[in-house]
Amino acid sequence: MTFLPTDEQRAFARSLDAMLTTADTPSAVRAWAGDDPGPGRALWGRLAEAGVCALAVPEEYEGMGPLPVELAHAFVELGRHAVPGPAVETVATAVLLGELARLGEPGPAKRLLPALSTGERTATLAIAGTEGARGGTEGVRHAVPYALDADRADAVLVVRGEELWRAPGHGPVRVSADPARRLARPAPGGELLAEGPAVAAAAARAGRWAMLATAAQSLGVGLALLDRTVAYARQRTQFGTPIGAFQAVKHRLADTLLALEFARPLLFGAAVTMTPGDLAAAKATTGEAGYAAARTALQVHGAVGYTEELDLSLWLRKARPLRDAWGDPATCRAAVLTARS
């Protein structure tokens, strides 16, 4: 089995990188964390034009998917550029609706999927019995978790056991470690979109895709942090010498690079197989590597790394929430052991 990207996949990733580099993403992140979602929505529209939104949508609903490997490449770039918004949850919603249609419940897909594919609408998803946008894949059965960016998404969907609901709204937005990750509980009630065993099966598949996309974001965040830290280590001097020349700094940066490069094949291997064990291994490894990159970045930058004015903070504050979203390390390791037993 090979995990090397094709020429088309490389070109797709390069095109996203070029587009996001010129898009002033840090300004969009800060606006999203505040009171102006406009720049973030505009950025999402450009990503939709590039085909990102269609990667998880079946062709019969104006999509190009399912294409998990291409989606992993795309979400690495989204993480590398700290793109705000419920991108992972929109993908998970698309997968859930597409799987429901495949299992004989096409109604919700016909209503919602075309707009998700074109980027005209965004969605967020909370799966009861998990910690959804905050944590792992185990939790109090049917307890509704927080939904990411419920106040900004066009549709808030909730899975409760074998029922799929469209929530009528959301509760108060809570403080998050990352201000651009806005958390709120979906309001109770709303419209029942589907019910039955197909809902639970579709939700399980959606959770696997969310795990893949979040793992890819974690890898991208870690790579961005490492790039910025290496550049800083070359510029910052102590005793007339760039701090990157000091052995302790070299070793720390090398360890960070090794962890990220070890995580990369696990991520794309999981995108090829899409098995629960491989996905859990990739999620745990990329999450830990991204968080380790954040700790290294903060240590090398020193006090300046704490300042919100520095763009570095936008990535620093994403690493820990992404590590725990859609499967925290402990839950993922347990899933790996279960898959191998």
Residue pairs with C-beta under 8 A, 6 or more apart in sequence:
1 269
1 272
3 265
3 268
3 269
3 272
5 13
5 69
5 73
5 268
9 69
9 70
9 73
12 51
12 70
12 73
12 74
13 73
13 74
13 76
13 77
15 50
16 47
16 50
16 52
16 74
16 77
16 78
17 77
17 80
17 81
19 46
19 47
19 50
20 43
20 77
20 78
20 80
20 81
20 83
21 81
23 43
23 46
23 81
24 39
25 43
25 81
25 82
25 83
26 82
26 311
26 314
27 39
28 39
28 40
28 42
28 43
28 83
28 84
29 40
29 82
29 83
29 84
29 180
29 314
30 180
30 314
31 37
31 38
31 39
31 40
32 39
32 40
32 84
32 85
32 152
32 180
32 182
33 84
33 179
33 180
33 182
37 85
37 152
40 84
40 85
40 152
41 85
41 122
43 83
43 84
43 85
44 53
44 85
44 87
44 119
44 122
45 119
47 53
47 74
47 78
47 83
47 87
47 119
48 54
48 118
48 119
48 120
49 119
51 64
52 71
52 74
52 78
52 87
53 90
53 94
53 116
53 117
53 118
53 119
54 62
54 63
54 64
54 65
54 117
54 118
55 63
55 64
55 65
55 66
55 67
55 70
55 71
55 74
55 91
56 63
56 65
56 66
56 67
56 71
56 91
56 94
56 95
56 98
56 209
57 63
57 64
57 65
57 94
57 98
57 113
57 116
57 117
58 65
58 66
58 98
58 101
58 102
58 113
59 65
60 101
61 97
61 98
61 101
61 109
61 110
61 113
61 114
61 117
62 113
62 114
62 117
62 118
63 94
63 98
63 113
63 117
65 71
65 94
65 98
66 95
66 98
68 209
68 212
68 271
68 272
68 274
69 268
69 271
69 272
71 91
71 209
71 212
71 213
71 216
71 271
72 212
72 213
72 215
72 216
72 267
72 268
72 271
73 216
74 216
75 87
75 88
75 212
75 213
75 214
75 216
75 217
75 220
76 216
76 217
76 219
76 220
76 223
76 267
77 220
78 87
78 216
78 217
78 220
79 216
79 217
79 218
79 219
79 220
79 221
79 222
79 223
79 224
79 290
79 318
79 322
80 220
80 221
80 223
80 224
81 220
81 224
82 180
82 221
82 224
82 314
82 315
82 318
84 180
85 122
85 149
85 152
86 122
86 123
86 124
86 148
86 149
86 152
86 153
87 213
87 217
88 133
88 148
88 210
88 213
88 214
88 217
88 325
88 326
89 123
89 124
89 125
89 133
89 147
89 148
89 149
89 153
89 210
90 116
90 122
90 123
90 124
90 153
91 209
91 210
91 213
92 125
92 206
92 207
92 209
92 210
92 213
93 112
93 116
93 123
93 124
93 125
93 155
93 157
93 206
94 113
94 116
94 117
94 123
95 202
95 205
95 206
95 209
96 125
96 157
96 159
96 164
96 202
96 203
96 205
96 206
97 108
97 109
97 112
97 113
97 116
97 202
98 109
98 113
99 198
99 201
99 202
99 205
99 206
100 106
100 108
100 109
100 164
100 194
100 198
100 199
100 202
101 108
101 109
101 110
101 113
103 198
103 201
103 202
104 198
105 194
105 196
105 198
105 199
107 193
107 194
108 164
108 193
108 194
112 121
112 123
112 155
115 121
115 154
116 122
116 123
121 154
121 155
122 149
122 152
122 153
122 154
122 155
123 153
123 154
123 155
123 156
123 157
124 133
124 147
124 148
124 149
124 150
124 153
124 155
124 156
124 157
125 132
125 147
125 157
125 158
125 159
125 206
125 210
126 132
126 133
126 144
126 145
126 146
126 147
126 150
126 156
126 157
126 158
126 159
126 185
126 186
127 145
127 158
127 159
127 203
127 206
127 207
128 141
128 142
128 143
128 144
128 145
128 158
128 159
128 160
128 161
129 138
129 139
129 140
129 141
129 142
129 143
129 161
130 136
130 137
130 138
130 139
130 145
130 207
131 137
131 139
131 145
131 146
131 324
131 328
132 145
132 146
132 147
132 148
132 326
133 145
133 146
133 147
133 148
133 181
133 183
133 325
133 326
134 145
134 146
134 183
134 321
134 324
134 325
135 145
135 324
135 325
135 327
135 328
135 331
136 324
136 326
136 327
136 328
136 330
136 331
136 332
137 207
137 211
137 326
137 327
137 331
137 335
138 331
139 145
141 161
142 160
142 161
144 158
144 160
144 185
144 186
144 188
145 185
146 174
146 183
146 184
146 185
147 153
147 156
147 158
147 167
147 170
147 183
147 184
147 185
147 186
148 181
148 182
148 183
148 325
149 181
149 182
150 156
150 167
150 170
150 173
150 182
150 183
150 184
150 185
150 186
151 170
151 173
151 182
151 184
152 182
155 166
156 166
156 167
156 169
156 170
156 186
156 187
157 164
157 165
157 166
157 167
157 193
158 164
158 165
158 166
158 167
158 186
158 190
159 165
159 199
159 200
159 203
161 199
161 200
162 195
162 196
162 197
162 199
162 200
163 192
163 194
163 195
163 199
164 192
164 193
164 194
164 195
164 199
164 202
164 203
165 189
165 190
165 191
165 192
165 193
166 190
166 191
166 193
167 186
167 187
167 188
167 189
167 190
168 187
168 189
168 190
168 191
169 186
169 187
170 184
170 185
170 186
170 187
171 184
171 185
171 186
171 187
172 184
173 182
173 183
173 184
174 183
174 184
176 182
176 183
176 321
177 317
177 320
177 321
178 317
178 318
178 321
179 317
180 314
180 317
180 318
181 318
181 321
207 326
208 274
208 276
208 279
210 326
211 279
211 280
211 282
211 283
211 326
211 327
212 267
212 270
212 271
212 274
212 279
212 282
212 283
214 283
214 287
214 322
214 325
214 326
214 327
215 267
215 270
215 279
215 282
215 283
215 286
215 287
216 267
216 286
217 318
217 322
218 283
218 286
218 287
218 289
218 290
218 291
218 319
218 322
218 323
219 260
219 263
219 264
219 267
219 286
219 289
219 290
221 290
221 293
221 294
221 315
221 318
221 319
221 322
222 256
222 259
222 260
222 263
222 286
222 289
222 290
222 291
222 292
222 293
222 294
222 319
223 260
223 293
224 315
225 290
225 293
225 294
225 296
225 297
225 312
225 315
225 316
225 319
226 253
226 256
226 257
226 260
226 293
226 296
226 297
228 297
228 311
228 312
228 315
229 253
229 256
229 293
229 296
229 297
229 300
229 301
230 244
230 253
232 300
232 301
233 242
233 243
233 244
233 249
233 253
233 300
234 242
234 244
235 242
236 242
236 243
236 244
237 243
238 246
243 249
243 300
244 250
244 253
249 300
252 296
252 299
252 300
253 296
253 300
255 292
255 296
256 289
256 292
256 293
256 296
259 288
259 289
259 292
259 293
260 289
260 290
260 293
262 285
262 289
263 282
263 285
263 286
263 289
266 278
266 281
266 282
266 285
266 286
267 282
267 285
267 286
269 278
269 282
270 278
270 279
270 281
270 282
275 339
276 335
276 339
277 335
277 336
277 338
277 339
277 340
278 339
280 327
280 331
280 332
280 333
280 335
280 336
280 339
281 332
281 336
283 326
283 327
283 332
284 327
284 329
284 332
284 333
284 336
287 322
287 323
287 324
287 328
287 329
287 332
288 323
288 329
290 319
290 322
290 323
291 319
291 320
291 323
293 319
294 315
294 316
294 319
294 320
297 305
297 312
297 315
297 316
298 305
298 306
298 316
299 305
301 310
301 312
304 310
305 312
305 313
305 316
306 313
307 313
323 329
327 335
